[in-house]
Amino acid sequence: MGRMTPWVKRLLIANVAMFFVQQTSPAVTEMLALVPALAVQRPWSPVTYMFLHGGTMHLFFNMIVLFFFGPRLEQRLGEKHFIGLYFASGLMAALFSVLTPYSWVVGASGAIYGVMLAYARFWPRDRIYIWGILPVEARWMVLGLTGLALLGIARTFGGGPGGIAHHAHLGGFAGAWLYLWILGRYSAAARFKREADPTPKKGWMHDREATERWARIDRESLHEVNREAFDAIMEKLGTHGVAELTDRERVFLDRFSNAV
């Protein structure tokens, strides 16, 4: 673990502080807990439930995971995206909790599970020591927790012991996965990589658009050498279709069509 980072510190303080508030004023728990059946009437609860806990050990396990996994992840994502991932995971966990058989849900577990999944995404082979003894790679830890959540859901609906909102745990994983997918797809770095990547995109919709764009290339403006290559490729395109063009030929046409 690296140095304590800003949002990890704030979240630790907020969760511990709210736990003490719960002990001195039990009505706070009732007011801020997530009650799936009343989520529309209590729109604050999908956020506030993340800062409540059902007991000392519940708080301890969530905060110890945040303490060890959070700082490195915040340094990797940056403050804005770390807290974005945290709340996206917690909110998705709240959404999944609609499926839970419990009347109310509290805890940061959904958000914390999102932190664990994101950690495993970036450092899948890092060894985590369960209880300080059993070594397991981060990726297998997440896979194992997913299996335990599914097993817990099955046992709960089968009449087994309850008390743990397994749906929320899966929701936390789902929220983190979705956030990271969006971040990887639409971030500035991802856009730059796509624009800098010379590998042409394929697919019938893109091929149609590319063919129309290539047809607008002014062959008379090309250098004589490029004009000969252009004529040969366009002849091949007209005879055999776009599917027969090589990646190199597509890149050649794209280079000149982008200048149109």
C-alpha positions in Angstrom: 0.0 0.0 0.0 1.3 3.5 -0.9 0.6 6.7 0.9 -2.9 7.5 2.1 -4.8 9.3 -0.7 -7.4 12.1 -0.4 -10.6 10.3 -1.2 -9.6 7.1 0.7 -9.0 9.2 3.8 -12.3 11.1 3.4 -14.2 7.9 2.9 -12.6 6.2 5.9 -13.4 9.2 8.1 -17.0 9.5 6.8 -17.8 5.9 7.4 -16.3 5.7 10.9 -17.9 9.0 11.8 -21.4 7.8 10.6 -20.9 4.6 12.6 -20.5 6.5 15.8 -23.5 8.7 14.9 -25.5 5.4 14.4 -24.6 4.3 17.9 -25.7 7.6 19.5 -28.8 8.1 17.4 -30.3 4.8 16.1 -33.0 6.8 14.2 -30.3 7.9 11.8 -30.0 4.3 10.5 -33.7 4.0 9.9 -33.8 7.3 8.1 -30.7 6.8 5.9 -30.8 3.0 5.2 -31.8 1.7 1.8 -35.3 0.3 1.8 -35.7 -1.2 -1.7 -39.5 -0.9 -1.6 -39.2 2.8 -0.6 -36.3 3.9 -2.8 -38.4 6.2 -4.9 -39.9 7.9 -1.9 -36.5 8.1 -0.3 -34.2 9.1 -3.2 -31.3 9.9 -0.9 -31.1 6.4 0.4 -29.2 4.8 -2.5 -26.3 7.1 -1.5 -26.6 7.4 2.2 -26.9 3.6 2.8 -23.2 3.3 1.8 -22.1 5.2 4.9 -24.0 3.0 7.4 -23.0 -0.4 8.9 -24.7 -3.1 10.7 -22.0 -3.7 13.3 -18.3 -3.2 14.3 -17.0 -6.2 12.2 -19.1 -5.1 9.2 -17.4 -1.7 9.4 -14.0 -3.1 10.1 -13.9 -5.5 7.1 -15.1 -2.9 4.6 -12.7 -0.2 5.9 -9.7 -2.5 6.0 -10.2 -3.4 2.3 -10.6 0.2 1.4 -7.4 1.0 3.4 -5.3 -1.5 1.6 -6.7 -1.5 -1.9 -8.0 2.1 -2.2 -4.8 4.2 -2.2 -3.1 2.4 -5.1 -6.3 2.4 -7.1 -6.9 6.1 -6.5 -3.3 6.9 -7.6 -3.9 4.8 -10.8 -7.3 6.3 -11.7 -6.9 9.8 -10.3 -9.2 11.3 -7.6 -12.1 12.1 -9.9 -12.4 8.6 -11.4 -11.7 6.8 -8.1 -14.6 8.5 -6.4 -16.7 8.1 -9.6 -16.0 4.3 -9.6 -16.7 4.1 -5.8 -20.2 5.7 -6.1 -21.0 3.9 -9.4 -20.3 0.6 -7.7 -22.4 1.6 -4.6 -25.3 2.8 -6.7 -25.3 -0.3 -8.9 -25.3 -2.3 -5.7 -28.4 -0.4 -4.6 -30.1 -1.2 -7.8 -29.3 -4.9 -7.5 -30.6 -4.7 -3.9 -34.1 -4.4 -5.4 -33.8 -8.1 -5.9 -32.9 -8.9 -2.3 -35.4 -10.5 0.0 -34.3 -8.2 2.8 -36.4 -5.2 3.8 -33.5 -2.8 4.3 -29.8 -2.7 3.3 -26.8 -0.9 4.8 -23.1 -0.9 4.2 -20.3 0.1 1.9 -19.8 -3.4 0.7 -21.1 -2.8 -2.8 -18.7 0.1 -3.3 -15.9 -1.8 -1.7 -16.5 -4.8 -4.0 -16.2 -2.4 -6.9 -12.8 -1.2 -5.5 -11.7 -4.9 -5.4 -12.8 -5.6 -8.9 -11.0 -2.5 -10.2 -7.8 -3.5 -8.3 -7.9 -6.9 -9.9 -8.5 -5.4 -13.3 -5.2 -3.4 -13.1 -3.1 -5.8 -11.0 -4.7 -9.3 -11.6 -1.6 -11.2 -10.5 -1.0 -9.3 -7.2 -1.0 -11.7 -4.3 -3.5 -11.0 -1.6 -3.0 -12.7 1.8 -6.4 -13.7 3.2 -6.2 -13.4 7.0 -2.6 -12.6 6.5 -1.9 -16.3 5.7 -3.5 -17.7 2.6 -2.0 -16.2 -0.6 -4.4 -15.7 -3.6 -4.0 -13.7 -6.7 -6.4 -10.7 -7.0 -8.2 -12.1 -10.1 -8.9 -15.4 -8.3 -10.1 -13.5 -5.2 -12.7 -11.6 -7.2 -13.8 -14.8 -9.0 -14.1 -16.6 -5.6 -16.1 -13.7 -4.1 -18.4 -13.8 -7.2 -19.0 -17.5 -6.6 -19.6 -17.0 -2.9 -22.2 -14.3 -3.7 -24.0 -16.5 -6.2 -24.0 -19.4 -3.6 -25.3 -17.1 -0.9 -28.1 -15.9 -3.1 -29.1 -19.5 -3.9 -29.0 -20.5 -0.2 -31.0 -17.4 0.8 -33.8 -18.1 -1.6 -33.6 -21.8 -0.6 -34.5 -20.9 2.9 -30.9 -20.8 4.3 -29.5 -18.3 6.7 -29.7 -14.7 5.6 -28.3 -11.4 6.8 -25.9 -10.7 3.9 -27.0 -8.7 0.9 -25.2 -10.8 -1.7 -27.1 -9.1 -4.5 -25.4 -5.8 -3.5 -22.0 -7.5 -3.8 -22.7 -8.6 -7.3 -24.0 -5.1 -8.1 -20.8 -3.6 -6.8 -18.8 -5.8 -9.2 -21.2 -4.9 -12.1 -21.0 -1.1 -11.3 -17.2 -1.1 -11.3 -17.0 -3.2 -14.5 -19.4 -0.8 -16.3 -17.6 2.3 -15.1 -14.2 0.9 -16.2 -15.6 -0.1 -19.6 -17.0 3.4 -20.1 -13.8 5.0 -18.9 -11.8 2.8 -21.3 -14.1 3.5 -24.2 -14.7 7.2 -23.9 -11.7 8.7 -22.0 -9.4 11.2 -23.7 -6.6 8.6 -23.7 -8.8 6.0 -25.4 -9.9 8.5 -28.0 -6.3 9.4 -28.7 -5.3 5.8 -29.0 -8.1 5.1 -31.5 -7.2 8.2 -33.6 -3.5 7.3 -33.5 -4.1 3.6 -34.3 -3.6 3.1 -38.1 -5.5 -0.2 -38.0 -8.6 0.3 -40.1 -12.0 -0.4 -38.6 -14.3 -2.9 -40.3 -17.9 -3.8 -40.4 -20.6 -3.4 -43.0 -21.7 0.1 -41.8 -18.1 1.4 -41.6 -17.3 -0.2 -45.0 -20.2 1.6 -46.6 -19.2 4.9 -45.1 -15.5 4.4 -46.1 -16.4 3.5 -49.7 -18.4 6.7 -50.1 -15.5 8.7 -48.5 -12.9 7.1 -50.8 -15.0 7.9 -53.8 -14.7 11.6 -53.0 -10.9 11.5 -53.2 -9.7 13.9 -56.0 -7.3 11.7 -58.0 -6.0 14.6 -59.9 -4.6 16.2 -56.7 -2.5 13.1 -56.0 1.2 12.7 -56.9 1.7 10.6 -60.0 3.0 7.6 -58.1 0.2 7.7 -55.6 -2.3 8.2 -58.4 -1.2 4.9 -60.0 -1.6 3.1 -56.7 -5.0 4.8 -56.2 -6.3 3.7 -59.6 -5.2 0.1 -59.0 -6.9 -0.1 -55.6 -10.1 1.6 -56.8 -10.2 -0.9 -59.7 -9.8 -3.7 -57.3 -12.6 -2.2 -55.1 -14.9 -1.9 -58.0 -14.2 -5.5 -59.2 -14.0 -7.5 -56.0 -15.6 -5.3 -53.4 -14.4 -3.7 -50.2 -14.0 -7.0 -48.4 -11.1 -7.9 -50.7 -9.0 -4.9 -49.8 -6.0 -5.5 -47.6 -5.5 -3.4 -44.4 -2.6 -1.7 -46.1 -4.8 -0.7 -49.0 -7.5 0.6 -46.7 -4.9 2.7 -44.8 -3.7 4.1 -48.1 -7.2 5.3 -49.1 -7.9 6.5 -45.6 -4.8 8.7 -45.6 -6.0 10.6 -48.6 -9.7 10.6 -47.8 -9.0 12.2 -44.4 -7.5 15.1 -46.3 -10.7 15.7 -48.3 
